[in-house]
Amino acid sequence: MDIFLQQLVNGLTIGSLYALVALGYTMVYGVMKLINFAHGDLVALSSFVGLTVYTNMFADGGTSIVAVITVFMFTAAIIAVVGVLLERLAYRPLRTAPRLSAVVSALGAGLVIQNSIMLIWGPNMKIFPSDLFPSTIWDINGVVITFTQVMILGTSSILMIALYLFINRTKMGTAIRAVAIDQDAAKLMGINVNKIVMIIFVIGSALGAVAGLFIGIYYRGITFDMGWTYGLSAFVAAIIGGIGNIPGAMFGGLMLGLFNALISGYISSAWAETFTFMLLIIVLIFRPTGILGEKTAEKV
Amino acid sequence: MRRILPNLAASVAVCALLVTAGSAADVIKIGVQAPITGKYANEGQSIDNGVRLVVDQINAKGGVLGKQLEVVTCDDEGAAQKAAICARRLVNENVLAVIGSYTSGATEAAQTTYYRNKTLQTSDGTSNSLTEHKYWTFFRNSFKNSDQATFTAKYLVNEKGYKKIVVLSDFSSYSTDLGDSVAKAIVAAGGNLIYQGKVKSGTQNFTAVLTKIKSMEPDAIYYSGYYTDGGLIRAQQQQLGIEADFIGGDSNDNPDFMKLAGSSAEGTLLINFPTPDFLPYDLAKDFIADYTAKYGIAPSSVWALMNIDGLRAIVHAVEMTKSEDTKVISDYLHTLRDFPGITGPVSFREDGERINTKFNVYEVQADNSYKIVNE
């Protein structure tokens, strides 16, 4: 039993990271009907930016809660700016172009970011310091949970709840939902569509940045090409949950994390990816709009 | 069509020019096929740096057969597809010999192309399969997995007396090969192999398979893959509270292993050929000093040095045979005995296998230094 619970803890941790990244895909898709393939590389970029921020500001001062919060805020802000620039330079000029052009532009933007990381930080694996979070470990009846895992689960739940409330309970959130349903009608109602798109990119990129930092802290080793791995998993999570649907992305991420952990734990880690994509196919056959997605649902 | 034809003719002419320019050169080209970028960049760059250092030294002394050496590097990123492209490119560049690659997978993917084009190749790849094709162009400058496996199994079963051993590997041809060989050797040595599994390199998250292993209560986990994953497996193993010794195969021997494992690195056992600083030869000390002086950092592991020995042996063969005919050089190398190398005497068997089997077991200390613990 404790083995099963341990797999659950492991699966939920990685699942909530997938969910944070998946939100970035799903929000952009919801509003712009664009699959932002550069999102995974933004996540990778945030790991590197975060590492640089940390080593430059706090490396000798040891870690404190202030240091960690500063690193997160700073990195999220930088990545949000990059995200907005990305939209301005790579997507906005193509907003009225055929959808394929925008997707190709997204793929190109991803390559630009990935190669920029390689040119700036070098092709070698970079390694996060191990003392960012205390190495406290709790052992509850044989189920081990680390401080980092608690932080990942806690922070991502708070962020997801906050996002849900923001979208559903605020005026700005209503505007975002309106743009998602019909851009032209929203424009006629006096909503500034460009501003809404910018906000979407700020939020999506900042969430991705948090995920990227956690990936660095949890797994320690970061490479310039890791964005693809995480991006693909999160993208699958977004589709399984129902792309364009915010609770769907959260659900899809957590489910994918759990599914992977259980397959690796009880069948073989060799098969984890095979089963993931089989799951994707099965979901798409029976529920083409994803598990939480409905044809009539508002897509945000 | 009218416009295409002249263009075509022109490009053919340019190609012809390039080809003649290449073959009539009075330099000897040496190819380097190594992962300059990607996960194993650290090792690939060491190989490239080392080759360039040796070539500079040889050129400063007047070159080989009165000709200067020229290095052509191709980045294979440690991937089979890229390796095949590199092989084509280096063959088109008319290199005499290729040094590399670092991974067995990338080496094997390029092997046939070199063989068909009569280009010599020397690699540190350790997969048994590398020499099984019996290509006369191929020379292994390291050792065979099965040799290491026999040593490892004896150490684990007889010397340490582990009762429940787990063997993990990744999906690369090297790691699978080594993992299978070790598992077989453990069983052959009468050891109790309780689990043999595989992890996907680069996944970063190994908790699922480790949790599964935890329930089996092993006392030793052997990992045959590379340091980029090994360090993380070690860290996550301790995090999950699995109190087993971690034993890493040769490719875990890299400074990044310690960085990834962090405080968990202490007590890890690594099995490898002697590391650069443990090599007792003067040639090794001189080479490492020169390398460090030029690049400001020591070679990342013994693998770069093994490849350098491959290069030195080939250059030696060119000088002795006074020939640039690869078949003649190859015949000479197959009979080479005890050529003084950086990593010890270099001798090749008829199948291109290097003869030597010295291994050490290192225990990682608290300051990440190594202590030899076998014998």
Interface residues (C-beta under 8 A of the other chain):
Chain A: I3 Q6 Q7 N10 G11 I14 M118 G122 P123 N124 M125 I127 S130 S135 I137 D139 V144 T146 I215 Y219 R220 G221 T223 D225 M226 T229 N260 A261 L262 I263 S264 G265 Y266 S268 S269 A270 A272 E273
Chain B: I36 T37 G38 K39 A41 N42 F171 G197 K198 V199 K200 G202 T203 Q204 N205 F206 T207 A208 V209 T211 K212 K214 S215 T228 G231 L232 A235 Q239 L240 G241 D256 K259 L260 G262 S263
